[in-house]
């Protein structure tokens, strides 16, 4: 197995965070949202300065996060920059009048540890309008279950037992300014399983509907942009260790080994066209009839991720619907990744290989009809006398068909299937 993990930073594509290290608990000095982030009070916090947009799309809204452990609680501060904090919209009182309204924005903090099971977590929400909420979800189930969702017509919902938390049990502070807003969560360990001996799990999401952004500390798949498909997916939570910090370990590949020794499949932050070597690996996998084994699993995860992103860049969106003409079963890449990761975490390599092979078989059958048409603008604006000279006639005497020749332009047409010449 190649070295797919590094604490040094990034390679040509960033794959997000592999692990967070907070070190030992800092002295019990509670911070407030008004405390400057560069003050000594924040010394010892781990700082995450890069958030990734779901689907491998370029991030528009700068976001950062600081996490610090205290003996009785954990504090998480999220700083949300605003490139365009207000938008011109019809007034609620008078639809014929436009007024500048603040854009809605919210942050969601997911935490799990201690006695919480793998599909148990607490979620704390803060919105830019000053509202907040806290709840626990235990025994969550995924939207659509373990299958592709067809036109949002599915019966499998999140059947977690939801318990609302009283505001007095935790603290959320929100501060706003013209081009940014800030939120500080102070969450007692007992609200998400009790203080762990070694580590807990965390994820921070920023959701901006106006810019269609779902941002997180690790790259998420495109489906997370849609509320009807969004899951607080525990397999995308980050393991946060109470030792050896503060520091961040970054992943440099789709297949990494987490700090606790578990292999994990992580998608890249940005879509990127494969290299020549990547394409060679994809072609070899397309032609292979061999099932995935424990030995080939790491390299195949990397190749399949390149393959998926290439299909997306070529126009595939993996949102099947009932009008699909293909007769084979529909498969969601993010579902198969999650099933593979769940199997890897439990040590079931045979099931992990089967989950990956299901996706490989699907990719081999995918033939999304695609046509690419490229052309420039029509001829540049030129005096009529020029056209009359080269066409040998006055424009006023030309019929419509001849006149249209002035606007002819060359084009390039490409398709991934046979089309008439």
C-alpha positions in Angstrom: 0.0 0.0 0.0 1.3 3.4 -1.0 1.8 6.2 1.5 -1.6 8.0 1.3 -1.3 10.1 4.4 0.8 13.0 5.5 0.9 15.5 8.3 2.9 17.9 6.2 0.0 19.5 4.3 -1.3 19.1 0.8 -0.4 17.6 -2.6 -1.9 18.8 -5.9 -5.4 18.4 -4.5 -6.4 18.9 -0.9 -8.4 16.1 0.6 -9.3 18.0 3.8 -8.5 17.0 7.4 -7.5 13.5 8.5 -7.4 14.2 12.2 -7.3 17.1 14.8 -5.2 17.2 17.9 -6.2 19.5 20.8 -3.6 18.4 23.3 -4.5 18.3 27.0 -7.4 20.4 28.3 -6.5 24.1 28.7 -7.1 25.9 32.0 -10.7 26.5 32.8 -10.9 30.1 31.5 -14.1 30.6 29.6 -13.8 32.6 26.4 -16.4 34.9 25.1 -17.2 35.8 21.5 -15.8 39.3 22.1 -12.3 38.0 22.9 -9.9 38.6 20.0 -8.9 35.4 18.3 -5.2 36.5 18.4 -5.3 37.0 22.2 -3.4 34.8 24.6 -6.7 33.3 25.8 -7.0 31.4 22.5 -3.5 30.0 22.8 -3.7 26.2 22.7 -6.7 26.2 20.3 -6.5 24.4 17.0 -7.3 26.7 14.1 -9.0 25.4 11.0 -8.7 28.1 8.3 -10.0 26.2 5.3 -13.6 25.1 4.8 -14.6 23.0 1.8 -17.7 23.3 -0.4 -19.8 20.2 -1.0 -19.4 18.7 -4.4 -15.8 19.7 -5.1 -16.9 23.3 -6.1 -14.8 26.4 -5.4 -15.6 28.0 -2.1 -17.0 31.6 -2.2 -17.5 32.4 1.5 -14.3 32.4 3.7 -14.9 30.6 7.0 -12.6 29.6 9.8 -13.0 27.7 13.1 -11.1 27.4 16.4 -11.5 24.5 18.9 -10.3 24.4 22.4 -10.8 21.8 25.1 -11.6 22.7 28.7 -11.9 20.4 31.7 -15.7 20.6 31.8 -16.6 21.7 28.2 -15.4 22.3 24.7 -15.5 25.7 23.0 -15.8 26.1 19.3 -15.7 29.5 17.6 -16.7 29.9 13.9 -15.9 33.1 12.0 -18.0 33.7 8.9 -16.9 36.3 6.4 -19.5 37.9 4.1 -18.5 38.9 0.6 -22.1 40.3 0.0 -23.9 40.4 3.3 -27.0 42.1 1.8 -29.1 41.6 -1.2 -31.7 43.7 -3.0 -35.1 42.1 -2.7 -38.8 43.2 -2.8 -39.9 44.5 0.5 -42.2 42.3 2.6 -44.6 45.2 3.1 -44.5 46.5 -0.4 -43.5 44.1 -3.2 -43.2 47.0 -5.6 -40.4 48.4 -3.6 -36.9 47.1 -3.4 -34.8 47.2 -0.2 -31.5 45.8 1.0 -32.0 42.8 3.2 -29.5 40.8 5.2 -28.6 37.4 3.7 -29.5 34.4 5.9 -26.7 32.2 7.1 -26.3 29.5 9.8 -23.7 27.3 11.4 -24.3 23.8 12.7 -21.9 22.0 15.1 -22.1 18.2 15.4 -20.4 16.5 18.3 -20.2 12.9 19.5 -18.1 11.1 22.0 -17.9 9.2 25.3 -20.9 6.9 25.6 -22.5 8.0 22.3 -22.8 5.3 19.7 -21.6 5.5 16.2 -24.9 7.0 14.9 -25.5 9.2 17.9 -24.6 12.9 18.0 -25.6 16.3 19.3 -26.2 19.2 17.0 -26.0 22.9 17.9 -27.3 25.5 15.5 -26.6 29.2 15.4 -28.1 31.6 12.8 -26.9 35.0 11.7 -30.3 36.5 12.9 -29.3 35.7 16.5 -31.3 32.5 17.0 -29.9 29.2 18.2 -31.0 25.6 19.0 -29.5 22.4 20.5 -30.6 18.8 20.2 -29.4 15.2 20.4 -30.1 12.6 17.7 -29.6 9.0 18.6 -29.9 6.0 16.3 -29.9 8.1 13.1 -30.7 6.5 9.8 -29.8 7.8 6.3 -32.1 9.4 3.8 -32.8 6.8 1.2 -31.3 4.0 3.3 -28.5 2.2 1.5 -29.8 2.8 -2.0 -29.9 5.6 -4.6 -32.7 8.1 -4.2 -35.0 8.3 -7.3 -36.7 11.7 -7.7 -36.8 12.2 -3.9 -39.4 9.4 -3.8 -38.2 7.3 -0.9 -39.5 6.1 2.4 -36.3 5.9 4.4 -35.9 9.0 6.5 -33.8 9.9 9.5 -35.5 7.9 12.2 -33.3 9.1 15.0 -34.8 9.8 18.5 -34.5 13.6 18.7 -34.3 15.3 22.1 -34.3 19.1 22.3 -31.8 20.6 24.8 -32.6 23.4 27.0 -30.8 26.7 26.4 -29.6 26.7 29.9 -27.6 23.5 29.3 -25.2 25.1 26.9 -24.2 28.5 25.6 -24.2 30.1 22.2 -22.9 33.6 21.7 -23.4 35.5 18.4 -21.8 38.7 17.3 -22.3 40.4 13.9 -20.6 43.2 12.0 -21.0 44.6 8.5 -19.0 42.0 6.6 -18.8 39.1 9.0 -20.5 37.4 11.8 -19.1 35.2 14.6 -20.5 32.4 16.8 -19.0 30.8 19.9 -20.4 27.5 21.2 -19.6 26.5 24.8 -20.8 22.8 25.1 -20.4 20.7 28.3 -18.9 17.3 27.6 -22.0 15.6 29.2 -24.3 16.8 26.4 -22.6 14.5 23.8 -21.6 11.4 25.7 -19.3 12.7 28.4 -15.6 13.6 28.3 -13.8 11.0 26.4 -10.5 9.4 27.5 -8.8 9.8 24.1 -10.9 11.4 21.4 -14.3 12.7 20.3 -15.8 13.4 16.9 -16.7 16.8 15.4 -17.9 18.5 12.3 -18.8 22.1 11.6 -21.1 23.1 8.8 -21.8 26.5 7.4 -25.0 26.7 5.2 -25.6 29.7 2.9 -28.7 29.2 0.8 -28.2 32.4 -1.3 -24.8 31.2 -2.6 -25.9 27.5 -2.6 -23.0 26.7 -0.3 -22.7 23.9 2.2 -19.2 24.2 3.8 -17.5 21.8 6.2 -14.1 21.1 7.6 -13.8 18.1 5.3 -15.0 17.8 1.7 -18.6 16.5 1.3 -20.4 15.1 -1.7 -22.7 17.1 -4.0 -25.9 15.6 -2.5 -25.3 17.5 0.7 -26.2 20.7 -1.1 -29.9 19.6 -1.0 -31.8 19.7 2.2 -33.9 16.7 1.2 -30.7 14.6 1.0 -28.5 16.2 3.7 -27.4 13.9 6.4 -25.3 14.6 9.5 -23.2 11.7 8.3 -21.1 10.3 11.2 -18.7 8.9 8.6 -17.7 12.4 7.7 -17.1 13.6 11.3 -13.5 14.3 12.2 -11.7 12.4 15.0 -10.4 15.0 17.5 -7.7 13.8 19.9 -7.0 15.1 23.4 -3.3 14.7 23.0 -0.3 15.8 20.9 -1.6 19.2 19.9 -2.7 21.7 18.9 -2.2 20.5 15.3 -4.0 19.4 12.2 -3.2 16.3 10.1 -4.2 16.8 6.5 -5.0 14.0 4.1 -3.3 13.9 0.7 -5.2 11.2 -1.0 -8.7 9.7 -1.3 -7.5 6.7 0.7 -6.0 7.6 4.1 -5.2 5.9 7.4 -6.8 7.8 10.3 -4.8 8.4 13.5 -6.5 5.4 15.1 -5.2 3.1 12.3 -8.5 2.8 10.4 -8.5 3.0 6.6 -10.8 5.7 5.4 -12.1 6.9 2.0 -12.2 10.7 1.7 -13.3 12.7 -1.3 -11.1 15.6 -2.6 -11.9 19.2 -1.9 -12.0 20.3 -5.6 -12.9 18.5 -8.8 -9.8 18.1 -10.9 -9.2 16.5 -14.3 -7.1 13.3 -13.9 -3.5 13.1 -14.9 -2.2 10.9 -17.7 -1.3 8.3 -15.0 -4.7 8.6 -13.4 -6.4 8.0 -16.8 -4.2 4.9 -17.4 -5.3 3.5 -14.0 -9.0 4.2 -14.8 -8.7 2.5 -18.1 -7.1 -0.5 -16.5 -9.8 -0.7 -13.9 -12.5 -0.4 -16.6 -11.0 -3.4 -18.4 -10.4 -5.5 -15.3 -12.7 -8.4 -14.4 -11.0 -9.1 -11.1 -12.9 -8.5 -7.8 -11.4 -6.0 -5.3 -9.3 -7.6 -2.6 -7.8 -6.3 0.6 -4.5 -5.8 -1.1 -6.0 -3.8 -4.1 -8.6 -1.9 -2.1 -6.5 1.2 -1.3 -5.3 1.8 -4.8 -8.8 1.1 -6.2 -10.4 3.6 -3.9 -8.0 6.3 -5.3 -8.7 5.3 -8.9 -12.5 5.1 -8.4 -12.5 8.6 -6.9 -10.6 10.0 -9.9 -13.1 8.1 -12.1 -16.1 9.6 -10.3 -14.8 13.2 -10.5 -14.0 12.7 -14.2 -17.6 11.7 -14.9 -18.8 14.7 -12.9 -16.6 17.1 -14.9 -17.9 15.5 -18.1 -21.5 16.3 -17.1 -22.7 13.3 -14.9 -24.5 14.4 -11.8 -25.5 11.1 -10.2 -29.0 12.2 -9.4 -31.0 9.5 -11.2 -34.7 9.8 -11.9 -37.5 7.6 -13.2 -36.9 8.8 -16.7 -33.4 7.2 -16.9 -33.4 4.8 -19.8 -30.7 2.5 -18.4 -32.2 -0.7 -17.1 -29.5 -1.4 -14.5 -30.0 -0.5 -10.8 -29.1 3.1 -9.9 -26.1 3.6 -7.5 -25.1 6.7 -5.6 -21.3 7.1 -5.2 -21.7 8.8 -1.8 -23.8 5.8 -0.5 -21.2 3.3 -1.6 -18.4 5.4 -0.1 -20.3 5.5 3.2 -21.0 1.8 3.1 -17.3 1.1 2.4 -16.2 3.4 5.3 -18.6 1.8 7.7 -17.2 -1.6 6.8 -13.6 -0.4 7.1 -14.3 1.0 10.6 -15.8 -2.3 11.7 -12.8 -4.2 10.2 -15.0 -6.0 7.6 -12.7 -5.8 4.6 -14.8 -8.2 2.6 -17.9 -6.0 2.8 -15.8 -2.9 2.1 -14.5 -4.6 -1.1 -18.0 -5.6 -2.1 -19.3 -2.0 -1.6 -16.5 -0.7 -3.8 -17.1 -3.3 -6.5 -20.8 -2.3 -6.7 -19.7 1.2 -7.6 -17.1 0.0 -10.1 -19.7 -2.2 -11.8 -22.0 0.8 -12.0 -19.4 3.1 -13.5 -18.7 0.5 -16.1 -22.3 0.7 -17.3 -22.7 4.5 -17.0 -23.1 6.1 -20.4 -24.5 9.5 -19.9 -25.2 10.9 -23.4 -23.2 14.1 -23.7 -22.8 16.6 -26.5 -20.3 19.5 -26.2 -20.8 22.5 -28.5 -18.2 25.3 -28.6 -18.4 28.4 -30.7 -17.5 32.1 -30.6 -19.6 35.1 -31.2 -20.7 36.0 -34.8 -18.5 38.1 -37.0 -17.2 41.4 -35.5 -19.1 44.6 -36.2 -17.8 45.9 -39.5 -19.1 48.7 -41.7 -21.8 47.7 -44.2 -19.7 48.9 -47.1 -17.1 46.2 -46.3 -19.7 43.4 -46.5 -21.1 44.9 -49.7 -17.7 44.9 -51.3 -16.8 41.2 -50.4 -20.3 39.9 -51.2 -20.6 41.9 -54.4 -24.0 43.4 -53.7 -25.8 46.1 -51.8 -27.2 44.9 -48.5 -30.6 46.2 -49.4 -30.7 43.9 -52.4 -29.8 40.7 -50.6 -32.4 38.2 -49.6 -32.6 36.9 -46.0 -30.5 33.8 -46.7 -27.7 35.9 -48.1 -27.9 38.4 -45.2 -27.5 35.5 -42.7 -24.2 34.6 -44.1 -22.8 37.7 -42.3 -23.4 35.9 -39.0 -21.9 32.5 -39.8 -19.3 31.3 -37.3 -17.3 28.1 -37.0 -18.0 25.7 -34.2 -16.7 22.5 -32.6 -19.1 19.6 -31.8 -18.1 16.6 -29.7 -20.2 13.7 -28.4 -19.4 10.6 -26.5 -21.8 8.5 -28.7 -22.5 8.2 -32.4 -24.4 11.1 -33.9 -25.3 11.9 -37.5 -22.6 13.8 -39.4 
